[in-house]
Amino acid sequence: MKQDRCVVLGSLIAALLLLSPVPTVTAQDVLPGFDLWTTPPGGATHDFAGDPIPADFFGPGSDPFTGFVGFVGVPIPTHAGQPTGGADTIVERLAPAPLDGGPAAIPIELVALSLTSVSPITVTFNGGQNPEQWAIDVAVGGTAPSGGGMTITRADANGGTYDALMQICPIFTFTQLAPPNDQFVLDHCNGGGSLLNLTTTGATWQYLAVQPLISPLSGPNFFPVGPHVGPHPNADPLEEGMDAAAIPTTSEWGMIVLTLALIVGGALVLRRRVGTATA
C-alpha cells in the first residue's frame, strides 16, 4: 500500500513538473557558440596615421610611425582545449538568436586573435635616419573588452545573412628583425589609442556545414560562408553542425495530454490497489 502511494505521488510530482513552463528550442533558433575565422593576406589592415606609434617608442630618437599595415592570420592551435582547424580569429556568440519573428540581435565577443604583419614595417630615427625592420603581431586581451553585436536574419530553411560590428582593443607586439632583436608591447587602448572597428556586412550563413568535423568549437547550427569584410570566416566551414530541428521538443498540448495521462494512470493504480486491499 505504501509503495502504491509512492507511485501515485511520483506521478503527481511529474505532472506538476510538466505543467511548469520550460524553455523550448525551435528549428529556427541559432544557438550560442563559436565562429572560427581565417584571415587571408591583407584581409585585416590598420592605418597608424590616426593613432601613430609615439616618438621614442622603439628607443631614444625613434620617429613616430604612421604607416599602413596589412596583416595575415597565424593559426591558433587550440582554444579551450579544442583544436581550431587553423582559425586565427575566434568570435563567441553569447546568446541564442530566436529567428521565428524576424532578425535577431545578439552580443558577441572576440575571444582570440592571432595576426602578423604581411611585411615588416620600417622604423626610422632622428628624422628619417637609421631605418630598421620590425614585425608586428596582434592579439586581444587589453585593458578594454573586445566585443560588439551581431544581427542574424533567416532567409530560408538553409540559413540567411548576418551583420556584425565589433570594437576591439588590440595588443601590438613589435619585434626587431636584427640584433639585438628588441621587443616592445603596446596595449593600444591603454596607450591612448581608440577602439578599432571590425565590421562584417551582408555575410551569409547556413545551419549546416558542408565539410567534415574538424573542431567541436564551431556551430552548433550557425556557419558563416562568406563574403566578408575584415577577418574572413573560412570559405569552407570547419565542421558539420546539428540542425536544431533534430532536437526533440514537446508542444504545450503534448505536455497537457501527457500530464493528464499520468494523473489518470496514477488514479487508476491507486483505485485498483485500494479495491484489492478491501477485498
N, C-alpha and C positions, 0 to 999 in steps of 0.2 A: 504493500500500500504506500509506504514511504517512497519507494522507488518510482511508483506511478505518479505521485505528486511532483517529484523532481522532474519527471519527463514533461508534465504539463507546464511547470514553472519555466523550464528551459524553453519551451515553445513560445510562451508568452513573452519572455525576455527577447527572444529572437524576433518576434513580431514587432515589439516596440523599437528595436534597433532598425528594422527595415522601414518603419514609418518615419524615422528621423531623416531630415534632409541630408543627402550625401552628394558630394561633387561628382559630376559625370564628365566624361571626355567624349567629345563628338569627333566625327571624322574630319571636320574642317579645322579643328584647333591645331595650331602649331605649338609644340611643346618646348619648354626651355631646353637649352643645350648649347653646344659649342659649334662655331663655324671655323673651319681650318682653311686659311687663305695662303696663297703663294703670290709673291710679288715678282713680276718679270723685270729685267733690267730697265731702269728709268720709270718703272711703274709708280714709284714713290719719289717725290722730289721735295727739296726745301731751298728757298731763297733766303740766304742770310742777310740780304740787303735790309730787310725790315727789322731784323734782330741781329745785328752784327756781333761777331765774337770780339770782345773788347781788346783794346791795346794791352800789351804786356801779358796776355793770357798764355801765350806759348813761350814766354820767357821775357826778360827785360829787353825792351826795344821792339818787341813784335808789333807789327801793324794790325789794325782791325781787319777782320776777314769778313767780306761782304759778298762772297761768290754764290753761285747757283750750283747745287749738288744733286746729282741723281743717285738713287740707291737701288740695290738689288737685294733680294732676300737671302738670308742664311738659314738653312733648315734648323728647326728646333727639334732635337731628337725625341724628347718626351715631355709631356705635361701631365701633372697629377698622376704620375706613374704609368701613363699610357703613351704608346707611340703616336706620333702626329702625322705620319705619312709624308714627311718632308715639308710640312707647313712652316712658314716663318711669321705668320700673324694669326693670333688666336683671339676670337671675339666670343664672349659669352652672352647668350640671350637669357636675361634674368627672370623672365616671367612668361607664362603662357599667352598666346595670342589667339583669342576667340574670333573666328572668321565667319561666323554664321550671320553677322549683321553688318558687314562691310569691312573696310580697312581697320586694322588694329595697331595701336601704338604701344610699344614695349620698351623698357630700358635695356641698354646693352653696356657692356664694359670690355675694354681692351685689356686682356689679362696677360698677353705675352706678345712681344715684338722683337724681331731679330733681323736688322738690316745692316748692310755695309755699303760704303760709297762705291759706285761703279768704277771710278778712277780717283787717284789721290788728289787732294787739294794742295795748292801752293801757298805757303805761308812766307811772308817776307818780313824783313826787319829794317827799322830806321828809314822808312820812306821808300821801300821797294828793293832793298838790298838783301843779299844772302838768302836766296829762295830755298825753301825746304819743302819736302813732300811729306804729307801727313794723310793717313787713312782715318775715316770716321765710321764708327759703329753706333747703332741706335737701338735703344731698348726703352722700356717703360718701367715705372715704379718710382717716379719722382715725388715731389712734395705735394702734388695735386693729383686727384684721381683722374684716370683717363676713361671717360665714358660718354654716353650720349643716348640717342634713341633710334629706334628702327620702326618704320611703318610698313606693315605687311599687308598686301592685298591678294586675295584669292581670285583668280580669273576663271579657273575650271577645276575639274577633278584631279588634274595633274599638278597644279600649283598656281603660280601667279608672278607678281612683281613685288619689289620692295625698294624703299629708300632708307638710307642710313646717314646719320651725322654723328661723328664722334669728335670730341675735343680732347686731344691727347697732350700729355705732359712728358716729352721725351727726355731721355738721358743720353747725351752725346759723349762718346769716348773717343778722344783724339790720340792716335798713335804715330809717333815719329818713325819714318821708314828708313832711317840711317842712324848709326850710333850717335848719341848714347841711347836711342830708342825710348825717349821720354814718352810718358803717357799722362794725359790730363782728362779729367771727367767734368762735364758741365751739366748740372741739373738745370735744364732750360728754363723752367718756371721759377726756380729759386734764384736763378741768376738775373731775374728781371724780364725774361722773355715771356711772350704771351702764349696761351694755349694754342696749339696748332689744330686746324680743322681737317678732318678726314671724311670725305663725303663719297657716297655711292648713290646714284640716281637712276631709277628705271631699270634696275637689275632684275634678272629673272631667277626664280627658284622653283623647285619641284619637291613633291612629297617623298619620292623615292629616288635614290641614287642609281646610277647605271653601271657602276664599277663594283668589283668585289670588295668586301670589307677589308679595310686597311687599318683604320683606327676606330675604336669604340667611342671616341670623344664626339664625333660628328653626329648631327641629326638631333633627335632620333627620327624626325619626319620633316626636316627642312634642309634643303641642299641648294646653295647658290650655284648657278650655272653660267652667269655672265650675260652681257658685257658689264664692265665695272670701271670705276674711276678710283685712283689711289691704289692701295694694296688690293690685289685682284684675287677673288676666290678662284681656286683652280678650275680650269675649263672642264676637267674630268673630276666629278665629285669623288671624294675619297672613300666613301663606304656606302653600302646599302642601308636604308633606314626601314623602320617599321611603320607602315601605314596605320594611322590612329583608328581607321575603320576596323582594323583587325582586333582592337581591344574590346572584349565583351563588356557590354553595359546592360543595365536593366531599366526599362522605361518606368515612369511613375505608375501607369496602370499595371504593369507587370509586378511591381513591388506590392501594390494593393492586393492583387489576386493572390500572390504568394503569401502575404500576411494573413488573409482570410483563410487560406487553406491550412496554414499552421494552426490558427486558432480553432477551426472546426475539427481538425485532426486531433488536437490536444483534448478538446472537449469529449470527443467520441471515445478516446482511450480512457479518460477518467470515468465516463459513464459505464463503460464496459467493465472496468475494474471494480467499481462500486457495486454493480449488479452481481458480479461473481462473488464478492465478499458477503453480500446479503444472503444469497442463496446458500 
